[in-house]
């Protein structure tokens, strides 16, 4: 009997401990399911301890070509809200469909961002990589904040306060990036990586950007590697005397390495474009990944 009572006591503790470690006893956490590591990071920052935030993509996974797994639907079924990037970053709209199928509210982070467009033989494609400018990241944060407030209006002031603080930090990051890139002469601000992820970064900080693959690593209109684009990139590297080009952490580096060889330039590291770094790495947060990118870009090009 003593042993049985002890087991009951331990079982009771196991139930009590997780609730006590989060917030007030017994208060259930809200749950958000996010598509990409960046939007999950923003959501964690705004939701604080009141939210459990899960991410469909693991660090290093490519959102353009991701295929949904049964576990993703199960995770979304438990969610109070879903959060996606939008503008087809999520390939065939896999996050939109997951949310729709489970009848869950969905925040689309690019809402309100001024799109940079690609004209692909008359088809206009909105470039989805808007978070790579901190000015746009602030719009993402505000959209997520509004989404969380709708689910938990009682704590709206708290979410607004976290958003205000985060946006202040984004402004500081923007100032720091401007200062850093100013050490690269204008003529040398040419950013070449695997796919066209850096247009927003480039337009904010005065770079030209080019890539052998189009706006997506998948096979959507105007996406993927073409021999013409590859040849243009090699030509640009030579004619603009670009010192270095970059691979990306979510993509096999072989194509860029071969281009670097053909054009006679070096590869100056792997940039974080479509994903943040793994847990425990310096790039496991948005601020960390942006800082790493800028340090690599400045080091490679100036
Ligand atoms: Zn991308």
Boltz pocket constraint, residues with backbone or C-beta under 6 A from the ligand:
constraints:
  - pocket:
      binder: B
      contacts: [[A, 64], [A, 129], [A, 195], [A, 196], [A, 197], [A, 215], [A, 216], [A, 217], [A, 273], [A, 274]]
      max_distance: 6.0
